[in-house]
Amino acid sequence: MTIAVPPRAPRRHIRIDRLLCYGALIGIVALFLAPVVWIIITSFQPYALLTSVPPKIDLRAVEIQNYKDLLGDAIFRRAFVTTTVVTFGATLMVLLVAVPAGYAVGRLQFHGKASYLFSILAMQFGPAIAFLIPLFIMMRRFGLVDTHLGLMLVFLVFVAPVGVWLLRGFFEVLPPHLERAARIDGASRFRAFYQVILPLATAGVWATAIVAFIGIWGDLLVPLALSFSRAVTLTVVASAFAGEQNVNYGGAAAAAVLSAFPSVLLALIFRRYLVRGLTEGAIKQ
Amino acid sequence: MEPKLQVVDIVKDFGHTLAVDHVSFDVAVAEFVVLLGASGSGKSTTLNLIAGLEEPASGDIVLHGRRITDVPPNRRGMAMVFQNYALYPHMTVFENLTFGLKISHVPSDVQAIRAERTARILGIAPLMDRKPGQLSGGQQQRVALGRAIIREPEVFLLDEPLSNLDAKLRLQMRGELKRLHLELESTTIYVTHDQVEAMTLGDKIILLRAGRITAQGSPQDLYDHPPNLYTADFLGSPPINLIQGEFETHAGRPGFVAGGARFALPHIPPGLPQAAVIGVRPEDVELRADGERAPGESSAAHTVRLIESVGPDQYVHIEIGDQRILIARRPAAERWRMNDRVNVSFPAGKTHVFHSEHETNLGTI
């Protein structure tokens, strides 16, 4: 038996293609990484160097004073705790809402499903700031302005719809009739969901959790509008380094590095789920 | 004897379409009932209604004389095998088999014993630790059957369980299903669109058409005495020859005239309408070479257009005017060739007469 071998493309072309491709990739990565590198370097520089005219960066003058100042600061420490509590709490709330809702729209047939899916997307159509004013008024009514719970609820409103859409794709692609088989096997509706369907969608649940976590952790707009003192988050603290008179570049950079750290760590650990979550769930099979 | 399961006048509509339209039938203990029909005939919906996966708009499901129409599927004590098997992908074969037992709190040592016995019956014992994704189609099919058998259910419901298998495996599994049914004396309702499966497996066939029962009875009875044209056409392969035409007595000889062709008949029973559809099974069509014509036989010779050999038999396609084809199933030993001129006759008692409008069987000639 003979096997048809497709004609091979000339080698030189491949090399040039590769070269161009990698060149472009390196260029794009550099573009994205440059500010990150700049922030990291800046966070280790003394204030005097950064505020000199023109500003200088001296790699021999590395120091950790900015971090010391930051960690010694009660407001920063408190913001760190607030951010952690709010992010974990809100992520959990998002999952509690989005997992069953994503299941429902992914696997059940009901009247008005299309309208429901469309309407929960409505939040994404306008700028977030437009929704913040009514949300602020609601929170004030409930006495939830400048509280952890208030922040969590507002994040829930913003992030849960994204979670529903993300999870829907994961539930949708599971083989049909699984719940029916479980029902016939004697399982209640709920049992069929949590023992048969949910274990098959864990990747989606993880992906949703990470997307929610990173989005909430790094959000500035919501806490800026809803928090003043008790429930101030890291992003608000970091932004406050830009005063009216001067900007504490070193402090801001250190705050940025510290506040970005958990998100980056999480993304690195769970990048397998994250990539799958953003591609697999989005594509209908 | 009281039937085990009764389906009483059930109706199911999906919005504007009536999927199941006043369907009633009984299933006796240890009976194998086949719901047969084309796609969209309502056979799967009927099965889902019996399982409790769909709710009827009206009508009742009765098990052992007890109305179970409102009982949820998990408390009906039935087992079902799905067309795509619907095995739990994240569980091993053992866990798939015992999932139902676990829910009904069967002790784990009993679970293991029953799983082992079920696996032995189905020949899947060596696969217990595998996941469904690591199994072949035939193996998955066995696990799906095992998941039903292990629970010793009141009624087995099978929804086109063989349609995802290749031809050879399908034949083999069909035999095994029959063997299992006899061995376990299980009460079974089996959905299929394949008339051969229905004929070979069923004690009783219920033929559905557009949500209604169009015929029910034993396979042989329905084949020999189809109550209507649809049933006659649905059962049998190659299908029954249906010829639309008129009865006519010419020069004292009774016959049936269709599109220029004339077929001799032994007699024309009184009371038949002049226009009708006659149906003759391919195996009942008799052929003689032109020139050997017996008196009273079809007046004109017809031409053989195609011969399909299927081993012991051959399907002889004969043109009978207006480019219509009649198929005769003849033993391979008969030497027919393309373009032979042949005379066609139908033996007495084998020609079905159907009303040309409401398609009911008016009797045989």
Interface residues (C-beta under 8 A of the other chain):
Chain A: P175 P176 H177 L178 R180 A181 A182 R183 I184 D185 G186 A187 S188 R191 V196 P199 L200
Chain B: A51 G52 L53 P72 P73 N74 R75 M78 A79 M80 F82 N84 A86 L87 Y88 P89 H90 F99 G100 I103 S104 R147 R151 L157
